Amino acid sequence: VPGPDVAFTVPAAKRLEAYFAGGGNVLLLLKPILDDGNRIRETGLERLAEAGGMELGDDFVIERDPELRLPQGLGETYFVTPKEHDVTAGLFHDGEARLRPEVTAAQSVRAVKSGTAKPLVETSAEAFSVKDIRPFVDEGRPVEKHAGDAGGPLAIAMASERPLTAGSKDKHGARMVVVGTANVAFSQSWRDA
């Protein structure tokens, strides 16, 4: 699901949930969705992500580390740190991260309490997320961290694998990757100086 601009309807989300429950693999690239009033709204895929052991932040992540964020903007475009996982293996060489993907306009992703989801990429400890970006979008004010806002490091992408059902001949259970932005799939992200 590559970066929907509007929330999924309940019937469409249920079809994806049934596909995953039936053993299908799922890749969700879910940037924050804004409504007409510039409020962050749900994607409609929250239950699907929970089936994979993950919870969408329904927030907007701001990076404050000057070494990771781009100099212009409010910290919405930045480089994330990959974590060792089969999905990110190509970003590592001899156990060291050699490439930091650039993300923009991202929401956070977390493992549910009983889940086994693992982080794929994270922000710095200086990052934070906000639930309301209207002061910036509507009034041009800087985005500041307030009490109650989640602090970094924040996972921007996570992966999980469901256990095999008894008697299954499959090599592995259904897999899910949730990325809190869509731009990691855009070629510009890999060419931007």
C-alpha beads as a LAMMPS data file, in Angstrom:
LAMMPS data file: protein, C-alpha beads

193 atoms
192 bonds

1 atom types
1 bond types

-500.0 500.0 xlo xhi
-500.0 500.0 ylo yhi
-500.0 500.0 zlo zhi

Masses

1 110.0

Atoms # bond

1 1 1 0.000 0.000 0.000
2 1 1 2.075 2.951 -1.289
3 1 1 1.277 6.154 0.592
4 1 1 -2.490 6.656 0.473
5 1 1 -3.649 10.277 0.583
6 1 1 -7.046 9.402 2.050
7 1 1 -8.100 6.941 4.725
8 1 1 -9.005 3.406 3.700
9 1 1 -12.659 2.493 3.950
10 1 1 -13.642 -0.263 6.383
11 1 1 -14.452 -2.787 3.599
12 1 1 -11.137 -2.117 1.813
13 1 1 -9.183 -2.448 5.074
14 1 1 -10.984 -5.708 5.902
15 1 1 -9.933 -7.192 2.550
16 1 1 -6.290 -6.475 3.416
17 1 1 -6.762 -7.876 6.923
18 1 1 -8.211 -11.100 5.458
19 1 1 -5.319 -11.321 2.993
20 1 1 -2.762 -11.049 5.814
21 1 1 -4.696 -13.480 8.047
22 1 1 -4.674 -15.943 5.131
23 1 1 -0.875 -15.880 4.953
24 1 1 -0.270 -12.977 2.569
25 1 1 2.687 -10.631 3.043
26 1 1 1.992 -6.911 3.472
27 1 1 4.084 -3.772 2.897
28 1 1 2.504 -0.544 4.188
29 1 1 4.055 2.839 3.318
30 1 1 1.865 5.139 5.420
31 1 1 2.698 8.829 5.640
32 1 1 0.613 10.983 7.989
33 1 1 -2.731 11.854 6.419
34 1 1 -4.098 15.356 6.970
35 1 1 -7.786 16.218 6.853
36 1 1 -9.194 19.455 5.394
37 1 1 -8.449 21.218 8.698
38 1 1 -4.775 20.068 8.642
39 1 1 -5.363 17.666 11.526
40 1 1 -3.605 14.285 11.443
41 1 1 -6.155 11.550 10.953
42 1 1 -6.138 7.781 11.021
43 1 1 -5.250 5.851 7.863
44 1 1 -7.978 3.236 8.262
45 1 1 -5.262 0.566 8.378
46 1 1 -4.646 0.649 12.133
47 1 1 -6.270 -2.773 12.709
48 1 1 -4.189 -4.300 9.922
49 1 1 -0.972 -2.940 11.462
50 1 1 -2.045 -4.291 14.870
51 1 1 -2.534 -7.746 13.308
52 1 1 1.162 -7.528 12.443
53 1 1 2.045 -6.508 16.002
54 1 1 2.494 -2.805 15.257
55 1 1 0.773 0.426 16.135
56 1 1 0.758 3.533 13.942
57 1 1 1.653 6.753 15.720
58 1 1 -0.892 8.905 13.844
59 1 1 1.644 11.651 14.517
60 1 1 4.261 13.745 12.696
61 1 1 7.936 13.153 13.515
62 1 1 10.369 16.073 13.792
63 1 1 14.130 15.483 13.854
64 1 1 16.196 18.002 15.838
65 1 1 19.685 16.488 15.431
66 1 1 21.509 18.954 13.120
67 1 1 23.718 16.131 11.804
68 1 1 20.662 14.195 10.556
69 1 1 18.080 16.780 9.482
70 1 1 18.279 18.882 6.363
71 1 1 19.152 22.523 7.088
72 1 1 15.935 23.919 5.614
73 1 1 12.458 23.167 6.887
74 1 1 11.273 22.320 10.377
75 1 1 13.005 18.943 10.706
76 1 1 10.493 17.013 8.629
77 1 1 13.204 15.706 6.251
78 1 1 16.054 13.784 7.822
79 1 1 18.210 10.675 7.723
80 1 1 17.280 7.663 9.831
81 1 1 19.580 5.083 11.390
82 1 1 19.056 1.525 10.146
83 1 1 18.835 -1.329 12.640
84 1 1 20.202 -4.769 11.831
85 1 1 17.467 -6.975 10.376
86 1 1 17.068 -9.171 7.301
87 1 1 15.094 -6.354 5.649
88 1 1 17.907 -3.800 6.144
89 1 1 20.862 -6.124 5.483
90 1 1 21.736 -4.268 2.263
91 1 1 22.320 -1.070 4.253
92 1 1 25.097 -2.694 6.301
93 1 1 28.656 -3.779 5.536
94 1 1 30.673 -5.753 8.086
95 1 1 28.081 -4.996 10.769
96 1 1 28.248 -1.231 10.242
97 1 1 25.482 0.896 8.722
98 1 1 26.825 2.295 5.432
99 1 1 23.691 4.064 4.228
100 1 1 21.118 6.145 6.062
101 1 1 17.811 6.425 4.195
102 1 1 16.266 9.885 3.926
103 1 1 12.666 10.216 5.046
104 1 1 10.239 13.085 4.944
105 1 1 6.794 13.679 6.442
106 1 1 6.860 10.527 8.563
107 1 1 4.810 9.108 11.382
108 1 1 6.158 6.801 14.071
109 1 1 5.503 3.074 14.357
110 1 1 5.712 1.063 17.598
111 1 1 5.372 -2.559 18.599
112 1 1 2.193 -3.450 20.450
113 1 1 2.799 -4.738 23.963
114 1 1 2.392 -8.402 23.073
115 1 1 3.967 -8.047 19.612
116 1 1 7.301 -9.245 18.294
117 1 1 7.793 -6.503 15.695
118 1 1 11.368 -5.248 15.333
119 1 1 12.493 -1.739 14.335
120 1 1 14.098 -1.311 10.907
121 1 1 15.056 2.376 11.067
122 1 1 14.969 4.945 13.873
123 1 1 15.387 8.649 14.505
124 1 1 17.904 10.139 16.912
125 1 1 17.182 10.625 20.599
126 1 1 16.639 14.331 19.836
127 1 1 13.598 13.657 17.635
128 1 1 10.022 14.005 18.851
129 1 1 6.549 13.587 17.442
130 1 1 3.516 15.833 17.578
131 1 1 -0.150 15.027 17.118
132 1 1 -1.022 18.489 15.786
133 1 1 0.950 20.353 13.089
134 1 1 -1.655 23.075 12.560
135 1 1 0.393 25.784 14.320
136 1 1 3.087 25.306 11.676
137 1 1 0.882 24.680 8.629
138 1 1 -1.740 27.334 9.387
139 1 1 0.316 29.999 11.171
140 1 1 3.938 29.294 10.204
141 1 1 5.004 28.926 13.836
142 1 1 7.905 26.582 14.633
143 1 1 7.005 23.109 15.846
144 1 1 8.049 22.751 19.480
145 1 1 8.048 19.731 21.774
146 1 1 5.461 19.928 24.535
147 1 1 4.698 17.780 27.562
148 1 1 3.061 14.592 26.380
149 1 1 4.798 14.556 22.982
150 1 1 6.715 11.330 22.373
151 1 1 10.495 11.657 22.356
152 1 1 13.132 9.810 20.369
153 1 1 14.502 7.574 19.301
154 1 1 11.335 6.774 17.360
155 1 1 10.944 3.855 14.967
156 1 1 9.902 4.978 11.485
157 1 1 9.722 1.431 10.104
158 1 1 9.148 -1.980 11.688
159 1 1 8.806 -5.580 10.536
160 1 1 7.140 -8.671 11.915
161 1 1 6.531 -12.286 11.000
162 1 1 3.601 -14.365 12.174
163 1 1 4.321 -17.859 13.455
164 1 1 3.572 -20.758 11.145
165 1 1 0.309 -22.530 11.785
166 1 1 0.497 -26.168 12.893
167 1 1 1.043 -28.473 9.934
168 1 1 1.974 -25.669 7.549
169 1 1 4.459 -26.492 4.782
170 1 1 5.341 -22.832 4.225
171 1 1 8.905 -21.656 4.850
172 1 1 7.739 -18.804 7.094
173 1 1 4.647 -17.146 8.435
174 1 1 3.007 -14.079 6.931
175 1 1 5.302 -11.056 7.027
176 1 1 4.480 -7.386 7.429
177 1 1 6.620 -4.282 7.030
178 1 1 5.165 -0.930 8.087
179 1 1 6.978 2.268 7.110
180 1 1 5.671 5.566 8.504
181 1 1 6.318 7.418 5.228
182 1 1 5.984 6.696 1.527
183 1 1 9.052 8.508 0.242
184 1 1 11.473 5.632 0.915
185 1 1 10.091 4.064 -2.252
186 1 1 10.617 7.193 -4.372
187 1 1 13.784 7.235 -6.471
188 1 1 14.450 10.878 -5.507
189 1 1 15.148 9.737 -1.947
190 1 1 18.143 7.789 -3.201
191 1 1 19.477 10.555 -5.503
192 1 1 19.059 13.680 -3.371
193 1 1 22.463 15.223 -2.659

Bonds

1 1 1 2
2 1 2 3
3 1 3 4
4 1 4 5
5 1 5 6
6 1 6 7
7 1 7 8
8 1 8 9
9 1 9 10
10 1 10 11
11 1 11 12
12 1 12 13
13 1 13 14
14 1 14 15
15 1 15 16
16 1 16 17
17 1 17 18
18 1 18 19
19 1 19 20
20 1 20 21
21 1 21 22
22 1 22 23
23 1 23 24
24 1 24 25
25 1 25 26
26 1 26 27
27 1 27 28
28 1 28 29
29 1 29 30
30 1 30 31
31 1 31 32
32 1 32 33
33 1 33 34
34 1 34 35
35 1 35 36
36 1 36 37
37 1 37 38
38 1 38 39
39 1 39 40
40 1 40 41
41 1 41 42
42 1 42 43
43 1 43 44
44 1 44 45
45 1 45 46
46 1 46 47
47 1 47 48
48 1 48 49
49 1 49 50
50 1 50 51
51 1 51 52
52 1 52 53
53 1 53 54
54 1 54 55
55 1 55 56
56 1 56 57
57 1 57 58
58 1 58 59
59 1 59 60
60 1 60 61
61 1 61 62
62 1 62 63
63 1 63 64
64 1 64 65
65 1 65 66
66 1 66 67
67 1 67 68
68 1 68 69
69 1 69 70
70 1 70 71
71 1 71 72
72 1 72 73
73 1 73 74
74 1 74 75
75 1 75 76
76 1 76 77
77 1 77 78
78 1 78 79
79 1 79 80
80 1 80 81
81 1 81 82
82 1 82 83
83 1 83 84
84 1 84 85
85 1 85 86
86 1 86 87
87 1 87 88
88 1 88 89
89 1 89 90
90 1 90 91
91 1 91 92
92 1 92 93
93 1 93 94
94 1 94 95
95 1 95 96
96 1 96 97
97 1 97 98
98 1 98 99
99 1 99 100
100 1 100 101
101 1 101 102
102 1 102 103
103 1 103 104
104 1 104 105
105 1 105 106
106 1 106 107
107 1 107 108
108 1 108 109
109 1 109 110
110 1 110 111
111 1 111 112
112 1 112 113
113 1 113 114
114 1 114 115
115 1 115 116
116 1 116 117
117 1 117 118
118 1 118 119
119 1 119 120
120 1 120 121
121 1 121 122
122 1 122 123
123 1 123 124
124 1 124 125
125 1 125 126
126 1 126 127
127 1 127 128
128 1 128 129
129 1 129 130
130 1 130 131
131 1 131 132
132 1 132 133
133 1 133 134
134 1 134 135
135 1 135 136
136 1 136 137
137 1 137 138
138 1 138 139
139 1 139 140
140 1 140 141
141 1 141 142
142 1 142 143
143 1 143 144
144 1 144 145
145 1 145 146
146 1 146 147
147 1 147 148
148 1 148 149
149 1 149 150
150 1 150 151
151 1 151 152
152 1 152 153
153 1 153 154
154 1 154 155
155 1 155 156
156 1 156 157
157 1 157 158
158 1 158 159
159 1 159 160
160 1 160 161
161 1 161 162
162 1 162 163
163 1 163 164
164 1 164 165
165 1 165 166
166 1 166 167
167 1 167 168
168 1 168 169
169 1 169 170
170 1 170 171
171 1 171 172
172 1 172 173
173 1 173 174
174 1 174 175
175 1 175 176
176 1 176 177
177 1 177 178
178 1 178 179
179 1 179 180
180 1 180 181
181 1 181 182
182 1 182 183
183 1 183 184
184 1 184 185
185 1 185 186
186 1 186 187
187 1 187 188
188 1 188 189
189 1 189 190
190 1 190 191
191 1 191 192
192 1 192 193
